[in-house]
Amino acid sequence: MPVFQLSDEIVFPDPHMADPDGLLAIGGDYSVDRMLLAYDHGIFPWFQHKGIIYWYATNPRMLIFPEKYRPNHGLRRFLKKNPYRITVNSAFKKVIDLCAKTRRKEKGTWINKKYRKAFLELHERGYAISVEAWLNDELVGGLYGIVAGSGFTGESMFTIKPNSSKVAFHYLMVLAKQMKWKFVDAQQDTPHIRTLGAEEVDFAAFYSLLTGANAVGE
């Protein structure tokens, strides 16, 4: 599969043309219009190398369906004595910064300065959302992502105290039901996301659900 070089024009190739690892295109920028077009078509920037952005459309996608979501036994027990106070959109900057500091298997982070700036603007415009878990006045867990198409794409989460990100995720699913999102997209398969009820969905089926099968750029 070819990897496409993006120009200054805000367009993307058909995301079904991504290579087996999900890489679709390189280049472009983190402009809000480009980011919105990308996420609305199942494309996301995963990392930047030597100033070049790498855009992915991973297949399969890991989705959590709000109507199917049930917290597992351990989380249900924890929620009964939940010590955390949950808020939405009260500390977006802190959440994204703490996510950037979280150690991961891959080296570095995709949350660079330009990406962060774009997401702060997306948040100000009502597209990006954070969920926070507080222990007294300390932010101890949370997550953020972006409303995309008919659902929500989760970008990252962090945990400082036990189960704090899981509790934040639980309340994200409560919000998902209230907002009538059809899915929460976790993008990639990880053991952690499977414990939260994620299931594999073929990209073609995900794309149809996300967009109503619209072509990129329509």
N, C-alpha and C positions, 0 to 999 in steps of 0.2 A: 504494500500500500504506500502511495506517495505521502510525504509530509509537506503540507502546504506552507508557503511563506506568505504571511499577511502583509498587506500594504497599509497606507494611511486610510484607505476606504474602510468604513465600518461594515464589513461583511465577513462571513465565515463559510468554509466549504460545508457540504452536507456532513453532519456528524456521523452518519452511518459509514463514512469512508475512513474512520480512524483505524490505525493499525491495531494488531492484536493486543498490544499493551495499553491501548487507549489514546496514544498520541495522535493528534489530528493536525495541528498547525503550530508554527512558531512565529514570533514577531508580534507586531501590533503594540498596543498600550493598554493601560488600565483605565481608560476613560470610562465614565459612568455609562455612556451610551453603548460602548462595546461590551462592557460587563453585563449590562441588562440583556443585550442580544444573545450573548453567550449562554448565560444561565437559563434564559427562556427556551433554549434549544439543547439543553443537556450538556453544555460545554463549560469547562471551568479551567482557570489557570492554576496549575499545580506547583510550578516553581519557576525560578528565573535563573539562567546561567549566562554569565558574562553579559548581563544586560538584556538578554533575549528571553521573552516569556514563552513558556511551553504550555500549550492548550490541549486539554484532554477531554475525551468523551468515552469513558470506560464502559466496558461491556463484559459481563452483565452488570447491572446496577443493583445496589443493595437498598431496598426500600422497606420502610415501616409504614404499614397502613393503619391510620388512626382507629378505624372501626374494628381492627383485629388486635390492636395493642392491648396486652395485659401485663402488668408488672409481674416479674417472677416472684416466687415464694419469699426469697430473701429480701427483695425490695419491698414487698407488701408488708412484711414484718417491720422493716425499718421505717416505712411511712407512718405506721401507727404511733411511733414515738419520735417522729421527725423533728430534729432539733433546729432545722434550718428555716429561715424566713426566705420566701421566694418572691422575686420581683421580675418585672419584664421591662426592658429598655431603660433601666435606671442607672446603668454603669457600663454602657457599650464600650467606651474607650478602654476601661480597665479590663473588661473581658477579653477583648482582642489582644491587648498587650500581654495578659497572663497566658493566653493560648500560645502566643509567639514564644514565650519562655519555656513552654512545656517540652521536656525531652521526649524525642520520638526515635523510632528505629532508624528512619532515614536521617541523614546528616542535614543540619540546618533547618530552615523553615521557609515556607512559601510566603509567610507574612512579612514581606519587606515594606519599606517606607511608602512606596508608591501604591502598593496593594492596600496597605492600611489606610492611606489617604482616600483611596477610592471607596473603601467600605465605610469609612466615616461619612462620606458624602451620601452613599447609598442609604445609610442609617438616617441621616438628616432628611432625606427625601421619602422616608417611610418604607423602603424596600428591605433593608437589613434589620434584623431583630436579634436581641440578646435576651437570655434568661439567666438570672443570677441567683445563687444560693448564698445566704449570709448566716454567719454564726455571730450573734450579737451585731456588732458593727463591722465585722471583718468579712470581706468577700472571699469565700472559701471554695467556690466551684461555679461553673457556668458554661455556657455555650453560645455560639452565635451562628447566623446563617442568613439566607436571603429568600424572600418570597419569589418563586419562579414558576411561571405557567400556572398550572392548577395545584401546585403544591409548594413545598418548602425544601430548600437544599441546605443541609447542615454543613458548615465549614469546619468547625473545630470546637473542642471542649477542653476544659482543664479541671483538675481535682486537687485540692489542697487538704481537705478533710475527708474522712471515709464516706463514700457513697454520695458525695455532694454533687458531682456531675450527673449521676444517675437520677437523683431527685430532681435536678434541673431538667433533665431529659423527660422525666415523667410529666412535669408540668408543661413542657413543650407539647407533649401529646395531648394534654388537656386543652391547650390553646389551639392545637391543630383541629380538634373536634369542633371547638367554638367557631373557628374561622372557616370550617368546612373544606380544609385542604384535603386533597385526595391521597396524599402520601407525604412522607418525609424522606428525602433522598440522602442517604449516607455516602454515596459516591463509590466507596470501595469496601471490599470484604475484609473485615477484621474479626478476630474472636470476640472482642469487646462489643462490637456492634451487633453481633449475633445474639449475645446475651440480652440485648434490648429488644429482640423480636424481629430483627431485619431478615428479609428473605431475598434471594436472587431473582431478578426479573431481566429477561432478555432486553437489550437496548431498544430494539424495534418496538416492543410492547411498551416499554417505559416512555419512549419518544411520543408514541401515539397518545398515551395517557397525559403526558406533560403538555403537549401542544395541540392535540386534535389532528396530528399528522400534517401540520403546516410545513411548508418548505422554509429553509433558512432564509431570512431576509424579507419574508412576506409580511 
